[in-house]
Amino acid sequence: MEPIRTIRSRTVVLSSTNIDTDQIMPARFLTTTTREGLGKHLFADWRYDAAGQPIAEFVLNKPEAAGCQILVAGRNIGCGSSREHAPWGLYDYGFRAVISSEIADIFRNNSLKNGLLPIEVDAETHAWLLANPGVELSVDLQTRTVTLPTGKSVSFAVEAFARYCLLNGVDETGYLLSQEAAIRAYETRHEA
Amino acid sequence: MTATTLFEKIWQAHEVVAETADTPAIMYIDLHLTHEVTSPQAYTVLRQRGLKVRRTDRTLATLDRSTPTDADQLFGKVPIRIESAANQIRELEKNCAEFGVELLGIHDPNRGIVHIIGPELGATQPGQTIVCGDSHTSTHGAFGALAFGIGTTEVGHVLATQCLLQRKAKTLAVNVEGTLPRGVTAKDLVLAIIRRLGVSGGTGSVIEYRGSTIRALSMEERMTVCNMSIEAGARAGLIAPDQTTFDYLKGRARAPTGAAWDGAVARWRTLVTDPGAHFDAEISIDAGTLAPMITYGTNPGMSVALGEAIPAAGDAVYAKALAYMGLTAGQQMLGQKINEVFLGSCTNGRLSDLEQAAAMLRGRKVAPGVRFLVVPGSHQIKLAAEAAGLDRVFKDAGAEWREAGCSMCLGMNGDLVAKGAYCVSTSNRNFEGRQGIGARTLLASPIMAVAAAITGAVADPRALLA
């Protein structure tokens, strides 16, 4: 996994509240057996018409969305299904951070494991970001801050170990495997 | 000793390594349920890293969601219509064979929706930690197991190490007291709870459902309630095990037997929240005031009790949801014309759901022009329903009787609701497009589904009860 330290990008804003993972990645794309290539299906039912043509008004289809790495979403993004295809799709599309005032548990967890940084900010900052699409933000994972173009810096919380893994490009599987002795001891205690 | 919650007790019993400020706890997983959709990429990682499945004896696989419910496709008489779904099924078969994981596959009499077969086999037991790459894993909490959904990366963690990295959740007590009125089901109760909490009210928390109403529920009803915990954003839902739980499990294929059974029950009896234990938050619900519920919007929190009007418009998002649904604020759901009905899913696809539905449908007909799809949650449920003649009731009334699976709950296998059609569904999610592009889902109980099927509109099931 690529380490993440800083993300500097303009934002794309999807202000809907409760954007569920069925919207982010509709179920018909879940029959894949790989994690790559899902970016083209991201928000498919909002992004394309019945003939598969891009819907011009949808924010991801606008020219200014090109290259944006930060998605600002309405409250409670990622609710619903546990499908990791949602963060896979966001990452494959090019997003590296999702900002909201509330982020659903499983989606947050899945995002952290895939180099997609879930950032919860206070309601006031969130409202400002929703009202000012396309602003350039600077995210620093080392200092856990988002800096706005106004110069204002807001801090965000990120689980300590997930942050360590993201900063160092380390994946958690290796860490769990290194705990073999403790796992075996647990099994011995409980299965005697 | 400090008074502790049921959640705390299960948590403590599964800490391989306790959490610190820098590292999450390492939690041991007793039972790992897997299926065709969220496991292929995890097996790829195992293969790339040269890893084995650490505990094949704690891992169980089945086929439920990409899997056809049409017998001809399922049993190979005709090819599976969706090529990528067929490929995913073959991939799971191949992975299970290669890694030595038990697969309850297409021809296995115990195949079914993963959250239905765990309890049915007695594999789900009180006090366990249970995970699955599916958010409705919360269903198993009905047995007093700490059960929650995980992503595919974590499926890989559990396959490789039988462990997960976890931070301790908060606790939320949902106290329900009183008697559910006639015609008000466990589904109505949980829809009312979700409406009360909101779709993110449970975020970060494990819910414990408590109180006299919960104690009086059957295991199947408790599963319906715990199933939808995630729809309030909760990580898991729990109900303390009691005699109802033990009676359900006794004699099931994978439940302990003999002296081991007695020992297990003695242990399970300790799995209760101690009097005076602290919850981070609590809410109370009076069951006696509840009525049949139905959703009108595009998330499970957007519901009304029959007789209530759709609430007045809020913001733009609310207006967009109503526009998608083709409904208006101030409107009554009663009388709303419907096109399709789906009876099934891990929420309401168990035998008692089919029994209640069939009891209402017996001697009646599905309204002309309405499509009614009935999908048992497991092959065992299908066999039991057929032995009781329930399939005849459904078929004689004009419904389709299918093979077991997730089917139209998420529409991955081609069982889809038509664009713009209204579907009264006993499943768990009414998200935009969930049951098909442009589909309009109205979540409700099995008896409300039947009332709609008979009348072709949203109708009060209480008027049709025998």
Interface residues (C-beta under 8 A of the other chain):
Chain A: S15 S16 T17 N18 D20 D22 Q23 P26 A27 R28 L30 T31 T32 T33 T34 R35 D45 A50 G74 R75 N76 C79 G80 S81 S82 R83 E84 P87 E102 A104 D105 I106 N109 N110 K113 N114 E159 A160 F161 Y164 E172 T173 Y175 L176 L177 Q179 E180 A182 I183 Y186 E187 H190
Chain B: V16 V17 A21 D22 T23 P24 I26 Y28 V37 T38 P40 Q41 T44 V45 R49 L51 S66 I82 S84 A85 N87 Q88 E91 G133 D134 S135 G149 I150 G151 T152 T153 E154 G156 H157 A160 T161 Q162 C163 L165 R167 V199 S200 T203 G204 I230 E231 G233 R235 N299 A316 V317 K320 L410 G411 M412 R429 F431 E432 G433 R434 I437
